[in-house]
Amino acid sequence: MTTLSVLGFPEAELGITLVDDVAIADLAGRFGRPAAPTDVLSFSMCEGAGAEFRGELLGDVVISIERASEQAARRSVPIDQELRELLIHGLLHLLGMDHERPEDARRMREMEKHLRWELERLPA
């Protein structure tokens, strides 16, 4: 079972790209966000022009490996755990979730917690 299966998208596809802070800041600036490093960006194919032609492609998640490394060290967790957290967060954004309003943030945190629990149950 995968995260996508848990979410009800067992055949879905997405792109995952690991970049440095310079690259993610550039991407953020080119797509309407402040041109500063961030931990994760999501580019959804589920909405907007051409969405009907996307097939099983959900979109792309871009993660700054530098941000992930710093956050993992600050939280005293392994880098792979931090990357998994960022991927889950980005994936939920691909599916239309956000955290702009308090109730949306709560719903997103609950879904992240559920997905972590599901993934932890999988055999190693």
C-alpha positions in Angstrom: 0.0 0.0 0.0 1.2 3.5 -0.8 0.3 7.0 0.2 -1.6 7.4 -3.1 -3.5 4.1 -2.4 -4.5 5.3 1.0 -5.8 8.5 -0.6 -7.9 6.5 -3.1 -5.6 7.1 -6.1 -3.8 3.7 -6.5 -3.0 4.4 -10.2 -2.0 8.0 -9.9 1.4 9.4 -10.8 3.3 12.4 -9.7 6.7 14.0 -10.2 9.1 14.4 -7.2 12.1 16.7 -7.6 14.7 17.4 -5.0 16.5 20.8 -5.4 18.6 23.3 -3.5 17.4 26.5 -1.9 18.4 28.6 -4.9 16.4 26.5 -7.3 13.3 26.4 -5.1 13.4 30.2 -4.5 13.6 30.7 -8.3 10.6 28.5 -8.9 8.6 30.2 -6.1 9.3 33.6 -7.6 8.4 32.5 -11.1 5.1 31.1 -10.0 3.7 34.0 -7.9 5.2 33.4 -4.5 8.0 35.3 -2.7 11.3 34.5 -4.4 12.7 33.0 -1.2 13.6 29.5 -0.2 10.7 27.3 1.1 10.6 23.7 2.0 8.1 22.4 -0.5 6.2 23.6 -3.6 3.3 21.8 -5.4 2.2 22.2 -9.0 -1.2 20.5 -9.4 -2.4 19.2 -12.7 -5.9 18.6 -11.2 -7.2 22.0 -12.0 -6.8 24.8 -14.5 -6.3 24.7 -18.2 -5.7 21.3 -19.6 -6.6 19.4 -16.4 -9.0 17.2 -18.4 -6.0 15.8 -20.4 -3.8 15.0 -17.4 -4.7 11.3 -17.2 -3.4 9.8 -13.9 -0.8 12.6 -13.4 -1.6 14.6 -10.3 1.3 17.1 -10.8 4.7 17.8 -9.3 6.1 18.2 -5.8 9.4 20.0 -5.5 11.3 19.8 -2.2 14.3 21.8 -1.0 16.8 19.2 0.3 18.6 22.0 2.2 15.4 23.1 3.9 14.5 19.5 4.7 17.9 18.9 6.2 17.8 22.0 8.4 14.2 21.1 9.5 15.2 17.5 10.3 18.1 18.7 12.4 16.0 21.2 14.2 13.3 18.6 15.0 15.9 15.9 15.7 14.5 13.4 13.1 16.1 11.5 10.3 16.2 13.3 6.9 14.1 10.5 5.3 11.3 11.2 7.8 11.4 14.9 7.1 11.3 14.2 3.3 8.3 11.9 3.8 6.5 14.6 5.8 7.2 17.2 3.1 6.1 14.8 0.3 2.8 14.1 2.1 2.2 17.8 2.6 3.0 18.5 -1.0 0.8 15.7 -2.2 -2.2 17.0 -0.2 -1.7 20.3 -1.9 -1.7 18.6 -5.3 -5.1 17.2 -4.3 -6.5 20.6 -3.5 -6.0 20.9 0.2 -4.6 24.0 1.8 -4.0 25.6 5.1 -5.1 29.2 4.5 -8.0 29.1 7.0 -7.8 27.6 10.5 -10.3 24.9 9.7 -8.5 23.9 6.5 -5.2 23.8 8.3 -6.7 21.5 11.0 -8.2 19.2 8.3 -4.9 19.1 6.5 -2.9 18.3 9.7 -5.4 15.5 10.5 -4.9 14.0 7.0 -1.2 14.2 7.3 -1.4 12.5 10.7 -3.6 9.7 9.2 -1.2 9.2 6.3 1.8 9.0 8.6 0.0 6.4 10.7 -1.0 4.3 7.7 2.6 4.4 6.4 4.1 3.4 9.7 1.9 0.3 9.7 3.4 -1.0 6.5 6.0 -3.8 6.8 9.6 -2.6 6.4 
